[in-house]
């Protein structure tokens, strides 16, 4: 019973993490469409200390960089959590996928 409860908690945390990553991705996509530039390319440019030509962009660009950093951090957390979960349960990605499908079909 305790193992089942822990699995449910881990699954909720995993789902929350994925939901947050997807939300950030949607917000990043809006900036990519607005400025016609992929977030990865923008972020490299931003980290090199470049300044925008138009000061009115500063708020957008700061927010865009923050969203990108947040998504990168959450993605790292996702990979870490997935590795931990697979190792703890001695699973492969395939067995993990089967378990997730079973949980969503309950």
N, C-alpha and C positions, 0 to 999 in steps of 0.2 A: 504493500500500500504506500509506504513512504517513497519508494522508488517511483511509483506512478505519479505521486504528487510532485516530486522533484522534476520529473520529465515534463509535467504540465507547466510548471513554473519556468523551466528552461525554454520551453516552446513559446510561452507568452513573451519572454524577454527577446527571444529570437525574432518573433513576429513583430514586436515593437521596433526592434532595431531595423529590420527590413522596411517597415512602414516609414520610419524616419529617413532612411536612405532614399526611398522612392520619392518622398515629399521633397527632399533637397534636390534630387535630380530634376523634378518638374520645375522647381524654382530656377535652377541653373539653366535649364532649357529655355526658359523665358528670356533670360539675359543673352543667351546664345543667339536667339532669333532677333532680339532687339539690336544687337551689335554685329550680327553675322560673323561670329567668331566662336570657336569651340572653347569651352572653359579651360581645358588644359593649356591651350595656346595663350589665352588671356592671362592665366595665372603665371606662366613662365615670364611673360612680358612684365606683369605686375611685380613679381619678385625681383626682377632686375632693376627695380627702382624707377621705371619710366613713369612719367606724369602725363595725364591726359591733356590734350590741347584745350579742351573746354572744361572750365572749373565746375560747370553744372553736372558733369559726369562723376565728380568725386564721390558723391554719396552712393551712386549706383556701383561704381567700381569697388569701393570699400565693402559694400554689401555682397557683391559678387565674389570677391576674394574670401570673405568670411564664410559664405555658403560653401564654396569649394573646399576650404580647409575643413569645415565641419563634415562634409561628405567623405573626405579622405580619412578623417579620424574614425568616423562610424564604419566605414568600409574595413579599415584595419581591425576594429573591434569585432566586426562580423567574422572576418577570417580567423581571428584568434578564438572566438567563441565556437565557431564551427570545428576548428582543429581540436579544441578541448572536448567538445561533445563527441566527436568521432573517436578520439582516443579513449575517453572514459567508457564509452559503450562498445569499444572495439568494433566500430562500424567502418564501412566504406561509404563513399558518396551514394552508391547504388542502394545500399540498405537504408541509408538515411532518407533518400527520396521515397522509398517504399513506406517507411514509417510515417513520413509527413503526409503522404497521400491517405494512409489509414486514419491519421488524426483528423484530417479535414473532412473525411467522409463519415465521421461519427455523428 
